[in-house]
Amino acid sequence: MGRTSDARNKILAAAAALIEQRGYWALGVAEICAAAGVPKGSFYYFFESKQALALAVIDEHWETQRRQWEALLGSDRDPLQRLRDLFEATEEVQRASRRKAGLVAGCLFGNLALELSNQVEEVRLRLQEIFEAQIDLIERVVAEAQAQGLAAASIDTREAARSIVAQIEGLVLLAKLLNDPAQLESLWRNCLDLLQAPRPAALDPGRP
């Protein structure tokens, strides 16, 4: 059972890395299995198709990301600072990618949305669910900020959260295009403007 589980994990890890580097359509099952170091028959033991593997990669990635987002956004820090913690963690992921491979990897979900959403409906629907879940997590924090007078009473918390997720995705895409993680530094300032929040020094140390 241990070896069986290990083979599945190797396939998932190899597929995630290859999809990040080259996208979905460019990959074949044989290449994924070679990178994972498992026989091709093992692939079909765990996954009925490459599409099924892509969905499993998406779910695995979201499970890891969701835990990180929940930890950052559910801390006992000021709600605006929690948002900033999320932005800085997102930026650090892209900086780590460039340190490791010389390239900004971008967002797995955003990359696959661009590549597959008009062609693979099941993937599109799953990505839509994930983005809505991200909006849910951020909306709770925006609502807390609003209740504490740190965000304008006039803002629509759902639309504000949707705009924040859209900015994260858009700036990660720009960072990938320019191979420059620093593109993400504007997230914090943009968020404060969006929420019509003040910029007290205690919440904005070290950056303009």
N, C-alpha and C positions, 0 to 999 in steps of 0.2 A: 504493500500500500504506500509506503514511504517513497519508493522509486517511482510509482505511478504518479503520485502527487508532484514529485520533483520534475518529472518530464513535462507535465502540464505547465508548471511554473516557468520552466525554461522556455517553452514555446511562447508563453505570454510575454516574458521579458524580452525575448528576441524580437517578437513582433512589434512590441511597443517601441523599441530602439530603432528598428528599421522604418517603421511608419513615421517616426519623428524625423529621421534623416531624409527619407525619400518619398514619403507619401504612400497611399494605399494601392493605387492601381499599378504602380511600377513593381510591386512585389509578387512573387510566386510562392506557392506552398513549399516547393523544394528549397528555395533560398531561405525561407524562414526556418525550416527544419535543419538545414546545414548550419545556420547561425546558432541555433539552439543546441546543436550536437545530438539530435535525436533522429531516429529513422522516420521516413515519411509516413509509415503506417501509424505511428504514434499520433500524428496530427489528427487523422480521421477517427481515432479512438476517442479523442476529446472534443473535436469540433467537426460539425458536419460540412462546413464550408469556410472559405476565407471570410465571408461576411459574418458568420457566427463568431469567428475569432476576433474580428474587429469590434464587435459588440462586447465581447468579453474583455478586451483591452480597455475599451471605454469605461466599462463598469469598474474594472480594477483601478484605473487611474482616478475615477471619481471617488471611490471609497477612500483612497489615500488623501486626495485633495479635500474631501468633505471633512475628514477628521481634523485636518490642519485648519480649515476655515472655521469650524465649530470651536476649536481651541482658541483661536485668535479673537474671533468675534464674540465668544462667550466668556471672556475673561472679566475680571472685576475692575478693569481700567475704565477710564472715561470713554464714553461711546465714540467720540470723535477720534480719540487715540487708538481705539480698537480698529477703526477703519484704516488709520494710518499704518498700524501694524500689518494689516492685510496687504496694503499697497507695497510696503517695504519687503514683505516676504515674497510677494509676486515678482518684484524687481530682482530680489536675490536669486530666485530660481533661474531667471534669464542670465544673470551675471555668472552663476555657477555653470550654466550650459556653455557660455562662451569661454570660461576658463578651462573647461574640460575638453571641448571639441573645437574651439576657435570660432564657433558659430552660435548665434542666438537661436534656440530651438523653436521659440514661439509656444503657443498653447495647443496641446493635442486636440482639444475640442474645437477650437477655432480653425485649426488646420483641416480637420476632417469635415467640418461644416462647409468650408469653402470647396473641398474636393468632392464630397459625396452627397450633400444635402439635396441637390437637384436630381440625383440618380438613384439613391438607395433610400427608400422611404422609411424603412425600419431604423436606419441609422439617424436620419433626420429627426424622427420622433423621439428617439432616445436622447439625442443632444438637446432637443427642445426641453425635455423634462429636466435635464441637468441645469441648463441655463435658468429655468424657472426656479429650481431649488436654490441656486446661487442668489437669485433675486430675493427669495424668501429670507435667506440668512441675513442679507444686507438690510432688507427692509426693517427687520426687527431692531437693528442697531440704529437706523435712521429714525425710527419711531421713538426710541429711547432718547436720542439726542433732541428731538423735537419736544418731548415731554419735559426735558430738563432745561429748555430754553436755549439750547446750543444750536438749534436749527430753526429756521423761520417757521412760524405757525401756518403760513400760507402754502407751504410746499405740499405736494401730493407724495406721500412717502413711497408708494408703489412705483410711481413714475421716476422718482428720484433714484430709487434702488436700481431700476431698470437702466437708467442713464449711467449709473456708476459701473454696472456690469459691462455696458456697451463701451464705456471709456477704457476699462481694463482690457477688453478684447481688442479694441482698436489700437491702443498704444502698444500692446504686446505685438500685434501684427506689424506696426510701424517699426518697433525695435528689431523684429526679425528682418524686415526689409532692409533696414539701414545697418544691421548687425551692431546695434548700439543700445544696450540696456538702459542707458541714461534717459532714453525717451520716456521711461516710466516715471521719472522724477516729478513730472507735472501732475500726476494723479492727485496728490494731496491738495495742491492749490486749486485744481479744478473742482475737487469735491467740496472744499470750503465755499467756493463761489456758487456751486450748484445748490448747496444747502443754505446759502445766504448766512453763513456762520462767520463769526469774528475770527481773527487770526491772533489769539493771545500768544505771547512769547512762550508760555509754558507748553503750548501744544505744537509749537513750530520751531523747535530749537535747531539751529545749525543750517537751515535752508531758507531761501528767500520766499 
